[in-house]
Amino acid sequence: MELLCVLAAAAALFLLCAALTLKAGVPAGVAPLTALSAIAAVFTLAGMAGVLYPAAWAVYALCAAGGVWALWPRKGQTPDWKALFTPGSVVFWGMTLALAVYFFLRQPLATGFDELNLWATAVKVTKVDNSLYSTATLGTPWAVTQNPGLPLISYFFQFFGSYADWKIYLAYDALYFACFTAVLSALPWKKWRAAVPLAAVLWCTPFFFTIYNHTIYLADTYLTSYGDVPAGLVFGGAVAVWLALRQLDGPKWAVLPILALAANLKANDFVLSLAAAGLIAVDVWFFCDGPFRQGIVRRTGLAAACFAAPMAVYYLWNVRYVGWLVARNSDSGGVGETSAALSDVVVNGVKILLGQPVEGFFAQRQPQFLQAMADMGAQFWTSDGKLSMIGQGRNVVLLILAVFAVAFAVAAGWQLRGRIAALAALSTLCFAGYNLMLALSYGFIFTPDQTAILTDYNRYIYSYYIGWFLIALACLTAALLPQIVVRQQTHGPTAVLVSTRYAPRWGLAGQGAVLALAAAMLLRQGQLVLPQLSVLGFADSEFADRRGIRAEAELVCSYLTQEDRVFFVSQGDNGERWFSAVFDFYPILVDYSGVVAEMDGGGGELGLPELRPTEEGPKNTYYHGFTAEELDAIVRGNGCTVLYLQTIDDIFVQSYQELFTDGLAAALDGDTLLYRVTDAGFAPVEMEVSAS
């Protein structure tokens, strides 16, 4: 049944793409990314307005109506099916449907720490509540300001049927494939010799920049709900769409929703959307078809619109909506705004680079900023930075510039070669700017502990590498195709526009370069990712532990109501089991016990202060020392109605058994996992606990 629900979503997407192609002239290979981006934009606005659920029904109705309009046979006319099925669109629909069936059969689960404390939980909350997760009440510290683009794309695939983790992966993989299709979209069927190896290169791309020289764990690139890979792919996909639209003379507006999506994936990726907008704006404004003055107003308007799309998202979400959220949280006792303003960070960071003095907070953080820059440089230049399958950042940059160089050499006509050279140079400049943004973040936004180890630097930097590589591949794709250049010639008083067709130089050599790149990437991926550790070969045991935890959570929830609030006890937990419980139990709330100053989070080790372990380890690091009276006051004060004893130990029994009406006998005998909060104490809940 759930597979049919997902196929219904895919069918709706196909109908929308058909309408875009047959009625709006959007190339079939570009249509999926444009459609998904437009859906995310509509859902974002609807979610902010509090009408996400009816908006979703309206979107599905429009998809159906548009498809019927485009495909319904008319007298003397039949739909142009050939226009719908190009090498790019076939790759998209084939891979999307194949993974839909595969994930339905294998049922992968969310397991990553960040998945459970944000990315996957955001999708589940959005599906369960049919509203933006930013307004939900959870029992955890919640990143309410995180951009909603990705969870809302998943919401489109989750809309029918029940929530399922595997639908998240399918939704995000569909977005991946839409970006791949954008690179392939300009290639006709007769260029299949280039399209096939290029598709292999694109499949390997997320692995290539996220698997760092070796792995002994599941390479879950296509099984993740994190936003870093999608952010890079959409950044590069936007530029690839633009190049395809110019090549195929498609409607230029189709790139605008993609630029908006690029700004709506992660809070720190606004700069990527601006980089994509800038690259497109330069290409549209300076490299015009025909005389420079011809259509300058139209080109200027389009260039301005490219910047307006991501900036509108930033203003509506990050300024207006997040500003409202921060003010609301502050009024209700939250922390409100906690970091320096972005404008102040940029201004003072640039002043430091120019050798100018800074004051106050920025003077205190100046050593941290400079150290972050030095550490990032070491990651880029030295063997410390194994950030891809081919090593450190310098190797990645050389590979990407080599692809640009091949595209430049093969390209037909000096105009296309000039465009490729400009994109290569400007994207390199944007890479320097992106690194500056990361250094400013580590220097003035992140904590000293995060900066000391460059927390998540690999995830931040590979977003740019992935997008940059896609841009280079899109340039190479354009270079493999013939170009028509229009020039104005004057014959007396008459101006005549003359078009000239240029064939690619060394076209076979260019196709050979694509084939060699595909072979090298497939070989390298095969060396580093064993079949049983790939997304298509993972063992059933990969998610066995997670399935056991999920099954226990479902058992416990069957004894609860949505009005219950659960106090979570899992001795020795480092926070992962607590986040897992929050995710698995929702919409039943699992209490965030960290509302008291002495406690860093749910789970951990609860016990009397004098029983704190002396040896290092999770029990010591996450120890929460409370007397029995203090713990009882916390449980009741937080409004908890039941305690879930996932794991208890001698410290917990010795410290708190007097709070339980049976002295914890039922829990120790394995007869219950739940205790109800009553006036007489915590009373055991009669339940059937499985032998496991």
Secondary structure by P-SEA (a helix, b strand, c coil): caaaaaaaaaaaaaaaaaaaaccccccccaaaaaaaaaaaaaaaaaaaaccaaaaaaaaaaaaaaaaaaaccccccccccccccccaaaaaaaaaaaaaaaaaaaaccccccccccccaaaaaaaaaaacccccccccccccccccccaaaaaaaaaaccccccaaaaaaaaaaaaaaaaaaaaccccccaaaaaaaaaaaaaaaaaaaccccccccccccccccccaaaaaaaaaaaaaaaaaaaaaccccccaaaaaaaaacccccaaaaaaaaaaaaaaaaccccccccccaaaaaaaaaaaaaaaaaaaaaacccaaaaaaaaaaaaacccccccccaaaaaaaaaaaaaccccccccccaaaaaaaaaaaaaaaaccccccccccccaaaaaaaaaaaaaaaaaacccaaaaaaaaaaaaaaaaaaaaaaaaaaaaacccccccccccccaaaaaaaaaaaaaaaaaaaaaaaaabbbbbbbbbbcccbbbbbbbbbcccaaaaaaaaaaaaaaaaaaaaaacccccccccccccccaaaaaaaaaaaaaaaaacccccccbbbbccccaaaaaaaaaaaccccccccccccccccccccccccccccccccccccbbbbbcaaaaaaaaaaacccbbbcccccaaaaacccccccccccccccccccbbbbccccccccccccccc
